[in-house]
Amino acid sequence: MRAMRIHGYGGPDVIVADEVPRPVPGDGELLVRVAATAFNPSEVGLRRGLLREVLPIGFPYTLGWDVSGTVVSAGAGFAAGNPVVGRLDAGGAAADYVVAPAGALVGLPPGVPVAAAAALPVAGLTAMQAVADLRAGQRVLVNGAGGAVGWFAVQLAKRAGAHVVATASARTAATVARSGADEIIDHTTTPLDGVGADVLLHLAPAAAPVGAVRPGGAIVSATGPVVAPPSVRSTHFVVAADPRRLAELVALVAAGELRIEIAATRPLTDLPAVHQDAEGDRLRGKVLLVPA
């Protein structure tokens, strides 16, 4: 089978399609035939070695944290052919098959497309954690609403009863509008200082618009610590794998209360080009990689 692996840190060209034996599951593990994995911008940092202090890996390393697919053989409460989705902290999803801890996987009910479900684990869980403390009636600014995390965050914030102001550029405005934001601001042309947000959800790699938050408000950042005035509470989090919450996201999708939007679906072997496009700022939204 094929596995998209790196044998050392470097540029996109270090990602190669290797032929490797199909993995064999051990106790508490399942073999999954991969329907799709999803690209996450943080994987660029992993591939370049920028995350080695917080996420050490061994080589060769198979990329891919998000996985959706079908169980190959029964075990741990799953039957052969069951569609599943999960987040694999050890990677390995960018392959034809992957072995996954059964506890990391969530079954997919009818109505949830198997391949598209791969967009949920990292991006959806990040968004869910970002909005965890929102209250109905709050004015919430989602900075980075044009990305996959922002897409989910807008929907989840609306579901929590917030009034959602979302940032977008001309390239992402149409996508952000489909997410259901109450207001959309082109952050490339309009200052954000007057937004008066109760909460800023900072989901973009650029500098946080601290001035958009009113005194007494809060900043919740998924991209790094944000220095804020003493009158503004600032917190930073690193999303954790949480199968229970992933199951909640899947249920929302199945009920039609949360939409998945896929920007592009590309062959698994396009992964080096996807990384190159990401470094060149040519990607918007969630990109799926699918085995042939």
C-alpha positions in Angstrom: 0.0 0.0 0.0 1.0 3.7 -0.3 1.9 5.9 2.6 2.8 9.6 2.3 5.9 9.8 4.5 8.7 12.1 5.4 12.2 10.7 6.2 13.4 14.0 7.7 12.4 17.6 8.1 12.4 20.0 5.2 10.4 21.5 2.3 7.4 19.9 0.6 9.7 17.8 -1.5 10.5 15.6 1.6 7.0 14.1 1.3 7.2 10.9 -0.7 4.8 8.2 -1.6 6.3 5.0 -0.2 5.2 1.5 -0.8 4.9 -0.2 2.6 3.3 -3.3 4.0 -0.3 -3.0 5.2 -0.3 -2.5 8.9 -1.5 -5.2 11.3 -3.7 -4.1 14.2 -2.8 -5.0 17.8 -4.9 -5.3 20.9 -7.5 -2.5 21.1 -6.7 -1.4 17.5 -8.6 -1.5 14.2 -7.5 -1.6 10.6 -9.2 1.1 8.7 -9.4 1.5 4.9 -8.9 5.2 4.4 -11.6 7.1 2.6 -9.9 10.5 3.2 -7.6 12.5 5.3 -7.7 16.2 5.7 -4.9 18.7 5.4 -4.3 20.9 8.4 -2.0 24.0 8.2 -0.2 22.9 11.3 1.1 19.9 9.4 3.4 22.4 7.5 5.0 23.3 10.8 5.4 19.6 11.7 7.0 18.8 8.3 9.4 21.7 8.6 10.4 20.7 12.2 8.9 23.7 13.9 6.9 21.6 16.3 9.7 19.2 17.3 9.8 20.5 20.8 6.1 19.9 21.5 5.4 17.1 19.0 8.5 14.9 18.6 8.3 12.3 15.9 10.4 9.4 14.6 11.3 8.9 11.0 10.0 7.7 8.6 6.8 9.3 9.6 3.4 9.0 7.9 1.5 12.3 7.8 -2.2 12.7 8.5 -4.1 13.4 11.8 -7.6 13.3 10.4 -9.0 10.1 9.1 -12.3 8.7 7.8 -12.9 5.4 6.3 -14.3 1.9 6.9 -13.3 -0.8 9.3 -11.7 -3.7 7.6 -12.3 -6.4 10.3 -14.5 -6.5 13.3 -13.3 -5.6 16.8 -13.8 -3.4 19.8 -17.5 -2.9 19.2 -17.1 -2.2 15.4 -18.2 -4.4 12.6 -16.4 -4.9 9.3 -17.6 -2.2 6.9 -18.6 0.3 9.6 -17.8 3.8 8.5 -15.7 5.7 11.1 -13.9 9.0 11.7 -11.2 9.9 14.1 -8.2 12.0 15.1 -4.9 10.2 15.2 -2.4 12.0 17.3 0.4 9.7 16.1 -0.4 10.5 12.5 -0.6 7.8 9.8 -3.9 8.7 8.0 -2.2 9.8 4.7 -2.2 6.2 3.5 -4.3 3.6 1.9 -4.8 1.9 5.2 -4.1 2.9 8.8 -4.2 1.2 12.2 -6.0 3.3 14.8 -6.8 2.9 18.5 -10.5 1.8 18.6 -11.1 4.4 21.3 -10.1 7.2 19.0 -12.8 6.3 16.4 -16.4 7.4 16.2 -19.0 5.6 14.1 -20.7 7.6 11.3 -24.5 7.4 11.0 -26.4 7.4 7.7 -26.4 10.9 6.2 -22.8 11.8 7.0 -20.6 11.4 3.9 -17.7 9.2 4.9 -15.0 11.2 3.0 -16.2 14.6 4.0 -16.2 13.5 7.7 -12.4 13.7 7.6 -12.8 17.5 7.8 -14.2 17.2 11.4 -11.6 15.9 13.9 -8.9 18.6 14.1 -10.9 21.6 12.7 -14.2 20.8 14.3 -12.8 20.0 17.7 -10.7 23.2 17.6 -13.8 25.2 16.9 -15.8 23.4 19.6 -13.2 24.1 22.2 -12.9 27.8 21.1 -16.7 28.4 21.6 -17.0 26.3 24.8 -17.5 29.3 27.1 -19.7 31.4 24.9 -23.1 32.7 26.2 -26.2 33.6 24.4 -26.4 37.3 23.4 -22.6 37.9 23.3 -21.1 39.8 20.4 -18.4 37.4 19.1 -15.7 38.3 16.5 -14.4 35.2 14.7 -11.0 36.2 13.2 -10.0 33.7 10.6 -13.6 32.8 9.6 -12.4 31.9 6.1 -10.6 28.8 7.3 -12.0 25.5 8.2 -11.8 26.1 11.9 -13.5 29.5 11.5 -16.2 27.9 9.3 -17.2 25.6 12.1 -16.7 28.2 14.8 -19.1 30.6 13.2 -21.8 27.9 13.1 -21.2 26.7 16.6 -21.1 30.3 18.0 -24.5 30.9 16.3 -25.8 27.7 17.8 -24.7 29.0 21.2 -26.9 32.1 20.6 -24.1 34.6 19.9 -24.2 37.5 17.5 -21.3 36.6 15.2 -19.1 39.1 13.4 -16.7 37.3 11.0 -13.6 38.5 9.2 -13.2 37.7 5.6 -11.2 38.9 2.6 -12.6 39.2 -0.9 -11.4 35.6 -1.6 -13.3 34.2 1.3 -16.3 36.4 1.7 -18.7 34.1 -0.2 -17.6 31.1 1.9 -18.0 33.0 5.2 -21.4 34.2 4.2 -22.6 30.6 3.8 -21.5 29.9 7.4 -24.3 32.1 8.7 -22.4 35.0 10.2 -24.5 38.0 11.2 -21.9 40.5 10.0 -18.9 40.1 7.7 -16.0 42.6 7.8 -13.3 42.7 5.1 -10.3 42.9 7.5 -8.0 43.8 4.6 -9.7 47.1 4.1 -11.7 47.9 7.3 -10.2 48.5 10.7 -11.5 46.2 13.4 -11.0 48.5 16.4 -14.6 49.6 16.5 -16.2 46.1 16.6 -16.7 46.1 20.4 -16.6 42.3 20.7 -17.4 40.6 24.0 -15.2 37.7 22.8 -12.6 37.5 20.1 -12.1 34.0 18.7 -8.6 34.3 17.2 -8.2 31.5 14.7 -5.8 33.2 12.2 -2.0 33.0 12.0 -1.7 36.8 11.7 -1.6 39.3 14.6 -4.8 39.3 16.8 -7.0 42.4 16.5 -6.8 43.2 20.2 -8.5 46.6 19.7 -11.7 44.9 18.5 -12.4 43.7 22.1 -14.3 45.9 24.5 -12.9 46.4 28.1 -14.0 43.5 30.2 -14.1 41.2 27.2 -12.1 38.1 26.4 -9.7 36.7 23.8 -9.6 33.0 23.0 -6.8 32.0 20.8 -6.1 28.7 19.0 -2.9 30.0 17.2 -0.7 31.2 20.1 -0.7 33.4 23.2 -2.1 36.9 22.6 -0.9 39.9 24.7 -3.9 41.9 25.7 -4.6 45.0 27.9 -5.2 44.4 31.6 -8.9 45.0 31.0 -9.1 42.0 28.6 -8.8 38.4 29.6 -6.7 36.4 27.1 -6.4 32.6 27.0 -4.6 30.3 24.6 -5.4 26.6 24.1 -4.1 23.6 22.2 -6.9 21.4 21.0 -6.9 17.8 22.4 -8.3 14.7 20.9 -11.8 14.1 22.4 -13.8 11.2 20.8 -16.9 12.1 22.9 -17.0 15.6 21.6 -16.2 14.4 18.1 -19.3 12.2 18.4 -21.3 15.3 19.3 -20.0 17.0 16.1 -20.9 14.0 14.0 -24.4 14.0 15.5 -24.9 17.7 14.7 -23.9 17.0 11.1 -26.3 14.0 10.9 -29.1 16.2 12.3 -28.4 19.0 9.7 -27.3 21.4 12.5 -23.7 21.7 11.4 -22.5 21.9 7.8 -19.2 20.6 6.4 -17.8 22.6 3.5 -15.0 21.1 1.4 -12.9 23.5 -0.7 -11.2 20.8 -2.7 -10.7 17.1 -3.0 -7.3 15.9 -4.3 -5.5 12.6 -4.8 -3.5 11.4 -1.8 -0.3 11.7 -3.9 -1.0 15.5 -4.3 0.0 16.0 -0.7 3.4 17.6 -1.5 1.7 20.0 -3.8 -0.9 20.8 -1.2 1.8 21.7 1.3 3.5 23.8 -1.4 0.2 25.6 -2.0 -0.3 26.2 1.7 3.2 27.8 2.0 2.4 30.0 -0.9 -0.9 31.1 0.7 -2.9 29.6 -2.1 -5.2 27.4 0.0 -8.6 28.4 1.4 -10.9 26.2 3.3 -10.6 22.5 4.0 -8.8 20.2 1.5 -9.3 16.5 1.5 -6.8 13.9 0.2 -8.2 10.7 -1.0 -6.5 7.4 -2.0 -7.0 6.4 -5.6 
